[in-house]
């Protein structure tokens, strides 16, 4: 069995994913599938409604959630080569942290340093976290502004463990709207990650946020399509459902 790709579809797929051992075999056994995969890869590796570099950041975030460190390294190296600013990648890591926790965040940060070089080692000011105030009524007001109402799961946390809601509010406001990654792109990243995790409800939440931040439906579709080669075609149904459900923003 050959160990290098020989077809146009194989070469285009390998532009997205470093040539895996299975790809030459797939070219022989199911070349039609390879061409289909390549056409999806083309959407990600070329500038379209979104720049390719941004889509590489989305792919890296998905792979961090999947705990695939080599692919995280690959996609952030591709993002750096495409000219994505380091501060935008650092911002993306914060969105990944609130969405999927510390392990994917750690993988993403390590890959950022590998792609861009070590981060500035200067420590934070000792009082850097001391000036932020939060309370339950203020958190409710934030969610009212974001959603147009206070979700029941927010009320539950505020009613039962107020400090937990205060922390949630501070993390959410910071990560979605106050990092160097523009809010539209942060919302699109979270759409892609939640599509890859088969979560239509959360795709819809962040698709609405992306629309409010200026995203078009074409950009939403392109962002969530990044999940398809990495999480399978099964990712498209929750992605599509979330995008369709978010159309209510247009009616509001």
C-alpha positions as CSV (number, residue, x, y, z in Angstrom):
1,X,0.0,0.0,0.0
2,X,1.4,3.4,-1.0
3,X,2.2,5.8,1.9
4,X,1.8,9.1,0.0
5,X,-1.3,10.7,-1.4
6,X,-1.6,10.7,-5.2
7,X,-5.0,12.3,-6.0
8,X,-6.2,15.9,-6.1
9,X,-8.7,15.1,-3.4
10,X,-6.0,13.5,-1.2
11,X,-3.6,16.4,-1.6
12,X,-6.4,19.0,-0.7
13,X,-7.4,17.0,2.3
14,X,-3.8,16.8,3.4
15,X,-3.6,20.6,3.3
16,X,-6.1,20.6,6.2
17,X,-4.8,17.5,8.1
18,X,-1.1,16.5,8.0
19,X,-1.0,13.5,5.8
20,X,-2.5,10.7,8.0
21,X,-1.5,7.1,7.4
22,X,-5.1,6.2,6.5
23,X,-5.5,8.8,3.6
24,X,-3.6,6.9,0.8
25,X,-5.6,3.8,1.7
26,X,-8.9,5.8,1.5
27,X,-7.8,7.1,-1.9
28,X,-7.7,3.5,-3.2
29,X,-10.8,2.1,-1.5
30,X,-13.2,5.1,-1.7
31,X,-12.0,7.9,-3.9
32,X,-15.4,9.5,-4.0
33,X,-15.3,9.9,-0.2
34,X,-11.9,11.5,-0.5
35,X,-13.2,14.0,-3.0
36,X,-16.1,14.8,-0.7
37,X,-13.8,15.3,2.3
38,X,-11.5,17.5,0.1
39,X,-14.4,19.8,-0.8
40,X,-15.2,20.4,2.9
41,X,-11.5,20.8,3.6
42,X,-11.3,23.5,0.8
43,X,-13.9,25.6,2.6
44,X,-11.6,25.6,5.7
45,X,-8.2,26.1,4.0
46,X,-9.2,28.9,1.8
47,X,-10.5,32.4,2.5
48,X,-14.3,32.6,2.1
49,X,-16.9,34.3,4.3
50,X,-14.2,34.0,7.0
51,X,-10.4,34.1,6.6
52,X,-8.7,30.7,6.6
53,X,-6.5,31.7,9.6
54,X,-9.6,32.2,11.8
55,X,-11.0,28.9,10.8
56,X,-7.7,27.3,11.8
57,X,-8.1,28.8,15.2
58,X,-11.6,27.2,15.4
59,X,-10.2,23.9,14.3
60,X,-7.5,24.1,17.0
61,X,-10.1,24.7,19.6
62,X,-12.1,21.7,18.5
63,X,-9.1,19.5,18.6
64,X,-8.2,20.8,22.0
65,X,-11.7,19.7,23.2
66,X,-11.0,16.3,21.6
67,X,-7.6,16.1,23.5
68,X,-5.7,15.8,20.2
69,X,-2.6,17.7,21.0
70,X,-0.7,17.1,17.7
71,X,-3.6,18.5,15.7
72,X,-3.9,21.5,18.1
73,X,-0.2,22.2,17.4
74,X,-0.8,21.8,13.7
75,X,-3.7,24.2,13.4
76,X,-2.3,26.9,15.6
77,X,0.9,26.7,13.6
78,X,-1.2,27.1,10.5
79,X,-3.0,30.1,12.1
80,X,0.3,31.8,12.9
81,X,1.5,31.2,9.3
82,X,-1.7,32.7,8.0
83,X,-1.1,35.9,10.0
84,X,-3.5,35.5,12.9
85,X,-2.4,37.8,15.7
86,X,-1.1,36.1,18.8
87,X,-3.4,38.2,21.0
88,X,-6.5,36.9,19.1
89,X,-5.3,33.3,19.7
90,X,-4.8,34.2,23.4
91,X,-8.3,35.5,23.5
92,X,-9.6,32.4,21.9
93,X,-8.0,30.3,24.7
94,X,-10.2,32.2,27.3
95,X,-13.4,31.3,25.4
96,X,-12.3,27.7,25.2
97,X,-11.6,27.8,29.0
98,X,-15.1,28.9,29.9
99,X,-16.7,26.6,27.4
100,X,-14.8,23.3,28.0
101,X,-12.6,23.8,31.1
102,X,-9.0,23.7,32.0
103,X,-7.6,20.7,30.1
104,X,-8.5,21.9,26.6
105,X,-7.4,25.4,27.6
106,X,-4.0,24.0,28.7
107,X,-3.5,22.2,25.4
108,X,-4.4,25.3,23.5
109,X,-2.1,27.5,25.5
110,X,0.8,25.1,25.1
111,X,0.3,25.0,21.3
112,X,0.1,28.8,21.3
113,X,3.6,29.0,22.8
114,X,4.8,26.4,20.3
115,X,3.5,28.4,17.4
116,X,4.2,31.9,18.5
117,X,7.1,31.5,21.0
118,X,7.0,31.8,24.8
119,X,4.6,34.2,26.4
120,X,5.8,37.3,28.3
121,X,6.9,35.9,31.7
122,X,6.1,39.0,33.7
123,X,3.8,38.2,36.6
124,X,0.4,39.9,37.1
125,X,0.2,42.8,39.5
126,X,-0.7,41.4,42.9
127,X,-4.0,43.4,43.0
128,X,-5.1,42.7,39.5
129,X,-8.1,40.7,40.5
130,X,-9.2,42.8,43.4
131,X,-11.1,45.5,41.6
132,X,-14.0,43.5,40.1
133,X,-17.3,43.6,41.8
134,X,-20.2,41.3,41.2
135,X,-23.5,40.5,42.8
136,X,-26.6,38.5,41.9
137,X,-28.8,41.4,40.7
138,X,-25.9,42.7,38.5
139,X,-25.5,39.2,37.0
140,X,-29.2,39.0,36.3
141,X,-29.0,42.4,34.6
142,X,-26.1,41.1,32.4
143,X,-28.0,38.0,31.3
144,X,-31.2,40.2,30.7
145,X,-29.1,42.3,28.3
146,X,-27.6,39.3,26.6
147,X,-30.6,37.1,26.2
148,X,-33.5,39.5,26.6
149,X,-34.5,37.5,29.7
150,X,-32.9,35.7,32.6
151,X,-32.7,32.0,31.8
152,X,-34.0,29.6,34.4
153,X,-30.6,27.9,34.9
154,X,-29.2,31.4,35.7
155,X,-32.0,32.0,38.3
156,X,-31.4,28.6,39.8
157,X,-27.7,29.3,40.4
158,X,-28.4,32.8,41.7
159,X,-31.1,31.6,44.1
160,X,-29.1,28.7,45.5
161,X,-25.4,29.6,45.3
162,X,-25.1,33.3,44.6
163,X,-21.3,33.3,44.6
164,X,-21.3,30.7,41.8
165,X,-23.4,33.0,39.7
166,X,-21.1,35.9,40.4
167,X,-18.2,33.8,39.2
168,X,-20.1,32.6,36.2
169,X,-21.0,36.2,35.3
170,X,-17.5,37.5,35.6
171,X,-16.0,34.7,33.5
172,X,-18.7,35.0,30.8
173,X,-18.6,38.8,30.5
174,X,-14.8,38.7,30.3
175,X,-14.5,35.8,27.9
176,X,-17.2,36.7,25.4
177,X,-16.8,40.4,25.2
178,X,-13.5,41.6,26.7
179,X,-10.6,39.6,25.2
180,X,-8.6,40.7,22.2
181,X,-10.5,38.3,20.0
182,X,-13.5,40.3,18.6
183,X,-16.8,39.3,20.1
184,X,-18.2,38.2,16.7
185,X,-15.3,35.8,16.3
186,X,-15.5,34.5,19.8
187,X,-19.2,33.7,19.4
188,X,-18.4,31.9,16.1
189,X,-15.6,29.9,17.8
190,X,-18.1,28.8,20.4
191,X,-20.6,27.8,17.6
192,X,-17.9,25.7,16.0
193,X,-16.9,24.0,19.3
194,X,-20.5,23.3,20.3
195,X,-21.2,21.9,16.8
196,X,-18.3,19.5,17.3
197,X,-19.8,18.5,20.6
198,X,-23.2,17.9,19.1
199,X,-24.9,20.7,21.2
200,X,-27.6,22.4,19.2
201,X,-28.9,24.5,22.1
202,X,-25.5,26.0,22.7
203,X,-24.9,26.5,19.0
204,X,-28.1,28.5,18.9
205,X,-27.1,30.6,21.9
206,X,-23.8,31.6,20.4
207,X,-25.2,31.9,16.9
208,X,-27.6,34.5,18.3
209,X,-24.7,36.2,20.0
210,X,-22.7,36.1,16.7
211,X,-25.6,37.6,14.8
212,X,-25.9,40.4,17.3
213,X,-22.2,41.1,16.9
214,X,-22.6,41.4,13.1
215,X,-22.1,37.8,11.8
216,X,-23.9,36.8,8.6
217,X,-25.7,33.5,8.2
218,X,-23.0,32.5,5.7
219,X,-20.3,33.1,8.3
220,X,-22.2,31.0,10.8
221,X,-22.5,28.1,8.4
222,X,-18.8,28.4,7.4
223,X,-17.7,28.5,11.1
224,X,-19.7,25.5,12.1
225,X,-18.7,23.5,9.0
226,X,-15.1,23.5,10.5
227,X,-16.4,20.8,12.8
228,X,-17.3,18.4,10.0
229,X,-13.9,16.8,9.2
230,X,-13.0,16.7,12.9
231,X,-16.2,15.5,14.5
232,X,-18.0,13.9,11.5
233,X,-21.1,14.7,9.5
234,X,-23.1,14.2,12.7
235,X,-21.9,17.6,13.8
236,X,-23.8,19.3,11.0
237,X,-27.3,18.5,12.3
238,X,-26.8,20.3,15.6
239,X,-24.9,23.1,13.8
240,X,-27.8,23.5,11.3
241,X,-30.4,23.4,14.0
242,X,-28.6,26.0,16.0
243,X,-28.2,28.3,13.1
244,X,-31.8,27.9,12.1
245,X,-33.1,28.5,15.6
246,X,-31.0,31.7,15.8
247,X,-33.0,33.3,13.0
248,X,-35.4,34.5,15.6
249,X,-32.8,37.3,16.2
250,X,-33.7,38.6,12.8
251,X,-37.4,38.8,13.7
252,X,-36.8,40.6,17.0
